Amino acid sequence: MFILRGLAIGTSRLLTGRTQVGGVQDHIPGDWFAALFSGEVATGLFSWMAANGWMATNFAGNPVVSGIPVSIVWWLGLTAVATWVLLCTPYGNWIFASGGDANAARNSGVPVHRVKISLFMFTAFSATIFACIQVMDTGSADTIRGLLKELEAIIAVVIGGALLTGGYGSAIGAALGALIFGMVQMGIFYTGVNTDWFQVFWV
């Protein structure tokens, strides 16, 4: 992972002289694929609520909340799918068994290696979705923007009740752990405390 990260940073600096790649926003308008990772949904509903006095409006008469960000939709959607897989499918039982006792699971006929590889693939898929949303939101890509996100993911699932030893946890718990982690991170900023201190107190 460190080698790949170093290659990404070094290659970017070698080719462009910096780690950022801009100009993404120029290609977003009119692209149907970009709409999957940027913008908001239910904007009409929020406008209707504002027009009927159910939501506050700004000085221009527009709702203060114009819609639900696509990132929230992805977050809830992936959480729902992962929860269904864990609780309602045989594959979910394989996941818990592989994490709890790999040898016992293997002796019971569970393809432990295949389960673990598929979970790593799903982790990579989720990281790709996160990267797409972040790139579309900021309008640029940066090779150092995802630094230490793997550690934050571990912290989120531990806060959500998952055991590092394996065999116990839930997708809903991980989602709530990520929510709590993010709220604490943003809360420190809004309290006026220097955000440089966040990493000292985040756990």
Secondary structure as UniProt FT lines:
FT   HELIX           2..16
FT   STRAND          20..21
FT   HELIX           24..27
FT   TURN            29..30
FT   TURN            32..33
FT   HELIX           34..36
FT   STRAND          40..41
FT   HELIX           43..51
FT   TURN            52..53
FT   TURN            59..60
FT   STRAND          68..69
FT   HELIX           70..88
FT   HELIX           90..100
FT   HELIX           102..107
FT   TURN            108..109
FT   HELIX           112..138
FT   STRAND          141..142
FT   TURN            143..148
FT   HELIX           149..159
FT   TURN            160..161
FT   TURN            164..165
FT   HELIX           171..190
FT   TURN            191..192
FT   HELIX           195..197
FT   HELIX           198..201
//
